Structures are given as structure tokens and as C-alpha cells.
Amino acid sequence: MTYLETTAEFYSEVAQTPEVGLCCVQSSPLQLPGLKIPQQMQEMNYGCGTTVHQAELINEPTVLYVGVGGGLEALQFAYFSRRPGRIIAVDPVKAMREAATRNLESAAQDNPWFDPSFIDIRDGDAFNLPVPDASVDVVAQNCLFNIFEPEDLTKALQEAYRVLKIGGRLIMSDPIATRPIPDHLRQDERLRAMCLSGALTYNEYIQHLVHVGFGQVEIRARRPYRLLDCQSYQLDEPLLLESLDSVAFKVPIPEDGACIFTGKTAIYSGSQEVFDDNAGHVLQKGLPASVCDKTAANLGTSKDILITDSTWHYTGGGCC
């Protein structure tokens, strides 16, 4: 079998017999007022973080969710877009689509506001999304794209870019590796399907997004995910995987390169009350202003400007 067939077989298995803790982080599913999550759906929370960020979901957006899983995040997206068909959930695994449908029917019994018609579950995959060009506001995926080989990852990102409206957002949560994963683990198809051996490094991951045309990327969270120990994974030293939540915007790439926000700020401490670099960045004396990494590098050459470290958490604002 190809690695994608192995992945499909694996998720068919865990759709029929939930494997609690298959993907786990030190946080519980996002809780929202008036939202009750069925136990079975919660047990099938096969993600490494969250793609449901409230600031991205104003004005009842049309959301395309790639890899429906147990339906948890599709339900959470529907919480913000309470109209028929506003959430399109795509999955190539029949057993997973069926499990999600059952879970959503159960959710309708516990949530008076929810109607299963809010979510349109379709057969399809990340390389051939069953929607027209520029037709959705948000594309989201949780702990899926890390499974893909680099060439397939490029195809999936290009497909997400195709279906997004101008200004639309690709919201992703994936494991990343703190150093390149050895070949013997990358070639293990079962581990790849389990989101343990396909992860790219942070820089590789971001460059894939920029390469397909996303002009702005914002990091929402970065935290420990799993530690691969020496004995179990035949490593010389332990290898830490991290979970990265990001939002990539379908906007043009500036001439001087994409804007990547990782939570850095610039703080001016010179003799004037205001610093203006004549490139769109105005800093008030003593006050931190959020800046992208590119701007941080440019402003950091001034002795009067302090650049703070990345917090790996950015939600907007600042000078860029």
C-alpha cells in the first residue's frame, strides 16, 4: 500500500473503535457557552491543537474543514455559522464520515441551537476539494497535513489556496519537529499516519505556506506535543515534537517577502516621542508594538529599538 492508503486504513480503524489519546495536547477541547460535546465525539478528538479561533469566525463565514474526524471541530465551527451548509466537511474515509454523521446527530439532541443541516459532509480529499475556486472564507485542518510527503503537502496547500476567497484564511494545527526527523521514522507509514513521523521543522513548514502564495502567516500557539524517546524510536537523543496553530492569509506577498507574525514586539526608547521608519511603522516611545519577524529584523538594527523574543502567540494589532 502507499502511505496514503495506510493512513486511510488506520483512520477507518479508529473511526470504528475510537483510540482515546491518539493525538493529545495539554488542553481540553474548546468549551463554548451553550455547546455540549457528545462523549463519543470527544473521544474521537484526533487533533494536536485547535483550529477554532473566535477572532477568525466573525460574520458567519463559510468554512471548509478538511478531514472531518469525529466531527468535533465541524460542530464548533457551526456554532459560529448557524446556517445550512455553511460548514463543508471533507473526508476520503467512509467510516470516518459515517462516524461523524452519527456524532453530529447525537450533538443535535443535546444542543437545541444545532441542526445537522449546518454541516455538509462530503466525500473528497485534500488534493481535490469538491468546491469551486474562491468560494470559501476559511479552510481548516487539524493534524492532517503533517502526514503528507512534501510534494503532497504542496498539492494540498495549493488546493486550499485555490478554494479560498481573496483575503480568506487557512487555519491549521499540525505537529512540527524541533529537528529533522530521521529517515527510518519518516519511512514508517504507520507512525506517519499516527502523526509521529511526518512533521517538518518550523522553518520548512512556514516556507511551504509562503511558497504556494500566502502573503501573511500568524502563529496562534506553539507548545510541546510528543517526545520521541531513544529506546522506542531508535534515536541517539530524544526528539521533541511541538504543536503549531497558525493562520495563513490569501493576500499578496509583499516585494520584500511574506509577513510572519510570531509574537515579537518593537519598543522605541530614543529621545523623540514617536519613531517613524517611513515604511508604515510608527512606534510610540516606551510602548511595545507587535511586528512581523521581517520588520523586527529591520527595526532591530537601531540602537534605540528593543525587539522582544517570539511569544509564539499572536492575535493581531501593532504596526504591521
N, C-alpha and C positions, 0 to 999 in steps of 0.2 A: 504494500500500500504506500501511497505518497503520504507525506506528513500531514497534509490537509485531510486525507481520508482517515488517518489515525486520530486526528483531532475530532472529526465528526463522530467517529465510533465512540470515542471517550465521552463526549458530551451527550451522546444518546444514552450511554450507560448512566451517567449521573443525573440525567433528566428523569429516568425511571426509578432510580434509587438515589435520592439526594445524599451527597457526601458533605456533611457539615464541616466547615473549616477548610474546604478545598482551597479557597483564596481567603486570606484573613489579614486584617489590619487591626490596630488597637483602637477601634471605634465601632460603634453600633450603627445600623442603618439610620439615615437621616430621619428624624422624627418631625412631623408637621402637625399643627393643630387640626383635629378632626380627621386624621388619617390613621386607620388601623391596618396593620400589615399581617396577613394570614401567616400562621406558623410555617406551613409548607413553603410559602414564598420566601420567608426569611431564611429557612434552611438552604434554599437554593440561591442565596446571595453570592454568586460566583464572581465577585469583583474584588479589585485590590484597593479601591478607594471609592470616590463618588463622582458622578458627572452632573449631579443635580445641584446647580448653584443658582440661588434665587435671583441674583442680580442679572443673570443671563436670560431669565424666563419671563420678563415683563411683556405685556401686550399679547398674551395668549399665542405664543409662537407655534408654528408647525414644526414638529420635531421628528427627525428620522433616527431611530435607535437601531444600531447595528449589533446583532447578537442579542436576542430578546432575553435569554436566560430564563429565570423563573418568573419574569415579569415585574420584578420589584421596582426597578428604575423607570420602566414604562408607566407604572402606576403613579410614581412620584411626579413624572413629567405631566401626566394627565391632571394631576392636582392643580397645575398652573394653567392648563389649556383644556377647559371643560367643555369641549365641543366634539361632536362625532368626527372621527377620522383625523383629528389634529395630531395624534401620535401614531406614527407608522413604525412598526417594529419588524425588522427583517431577520430571518434566521434560516440557514440551509438545513438544519437538523429537524426532521419531522417530529421526533419525540419531544424535543425542547419546545417547539411551537405548541404541541398538544398540552404539555405540562403548564406552559404559561397561560394558555386559554383557560384551563381548569382553575389555576390560581387566581386569575382575574375574575372569574365568575364567583369564586369564594369571596374575593375582596368586595364585590358588589353587594354581597349580603351584609357585610359589616360596615360599609361606607355609603350612607344614603345619597351623598353627592355624586357618587361614581356610577357610570354606566359603561359596560364593556364596549359599547359602540365608540367610546372615546379613543380606543386603541385599535388600529387596523394591523393585524398580524399577517405578514406576507412571507411566502417562500422566496428566498433570494440570498445572495451573499455579498460580501464587502466589495467584490470586484465587478459586480453587475447589479447595482442598486436599482430596484424597479420603480423609479420615479424620473420625471423629466429633468432636463437641465434647469438650474437656477430656480428650483421650485420649493425649497425648504429654508427655514430660518436657522435651524440648528441641526447638526449631525452630531450624534453622541455614540461613544463606545467605551465599554469598561472591561479592561483586562482581556482584550481580544487581539488587537493589532500587534501586541508584543509576540504573539505566536508566529507571525508571518516571517518568512525569509525576507531579506532586504528588498529583493526585486518585487515580491508580492506586496510588501508594505508600501512601496512606491505606488503600485497599482491601486491599492485601497485608498491611499491618501488622494491620489488624482481623482478617483471616483467620488470621494467626499467633496472635493473642491468643485467638481462638475455640478453636483446637485444643489450646492448652496447658492443662495441669492448673494448678490454683491453686498458686502458688509456682514454676511452670515458668519456663524461661529461653529467651529469644530471643537467639541468638548470631549476630552479624552482622559482616561485614567489607566495607566499602564505601569508595570514594573520596569525599572531601569537598573542597570548593573553599575556598580561602583568601579569596576574594571572589566575589560573584555572577558566574556565567558569562554572558557577553553573549548576547543573543537569537540572533544569527546562528550561534552554535555550538550553542545549545540546539535549534535547528530543524533541525540536520543529523542526520538519522536514522542515518546510517552511523556518525558519530562517537559518537552516543548508544549505539549497540549495542556499540561498542568501549570503553565505559566512560570516554569522554573529554569528554563534554559535558553529561551529565545530573546531575552532582553538585550537591548542596545545600551551603550553608555549614554549619559545625558546629552553630551555634545552630538553624538550620532543621531539621537532621537530628534533633537531640535533641528538639525541640518536637513533631515528628511522633510520636515514640515516646510522649511524655507525653500527647499529645492522644488517643491511642487507649486509654489507661488504664494503661500500665506505670508503676508507682509507684517503681521504683528502676532506675537505669541506671549501669553501671560501665564505665569505659573501660579496656580491657586494653592497648591500644597506639595510638599516633598517630605517623606517620612520613611522610616525603616519598614520593610515589608517581610523579608525572609532572610535567614542566614544559612548559606550552604556550608555545611561543616566538612572538614577534611576527610573523615573516615567514610561517610555516606556517599560522598560525591567525588572521591579520589582527587583531592586538591592538595596542593602544597601548603596553602593557607586558606582560612575561611573566606568566603566571598559574600559580601552583603548585597542584597537586592533592596532597592527602595521603590516606593510607590510615588508616582508623579501624576498630579492632577493638573491639566493645562487647558487653556482656551486659545485656539488659533483663529484669527480673523481673516476672512477673504477680502483683503484690502491690498492695494498695490504695494510692492516692495519699494521703499524709498531708494533714491540713487545711491545713497551711502550705506545701504544694507537694511535688513529687516530690524524691527524693534522687538527686542526680547526683554520682557519685564520679569525680574526675579526678586523684587522687593528692595532694591537698592534705593537709597536717597542721597541727595546732594545738599550740603549745608554750607552756606556762604558766611564767612567770618571777616570780611575785609572792612575797609574804612567807610564805604558807602552804605546807604540804607538798602539799596537794591543792586543786584548784579544782573546784567543783561548780556548774553553772549551773541546777540543779534542773529540768532538762529532759532528763535522761538522758545528759548528757555530763560525765564525770569525768576531769580531767586531773591526772596526777602531775607535780610540779614538774620542769622540765627535760627531760621525756621527750616526744618527738613522738607524737601520736595521730592516726591517719587520720580525716578528717572529710569529709562531703559538702560541696559548694560552698555550699549553703544554710546549713549550720551554720558553715562558715568565715566567711561574711559576718556572721553574728550574733556569733560569738565575737571577730571581728576588731575590734569596736568597743571592746574592753577594751585599755587601755594595757599590761596585764600579759600579754597573749597575742600571740605571734607566729604569723602564718599564712604558711606557706610556699607557693610557687608550685605550680601544677599540674605534675605529672611526666608526665601522660597515661599513667599505668600504675598500675593498682590491682587488687589481688588479695584484698581483704578485710582484716578486723581493724579496730582502732581503736574509737572511741566511738559511732559511729552504727549 
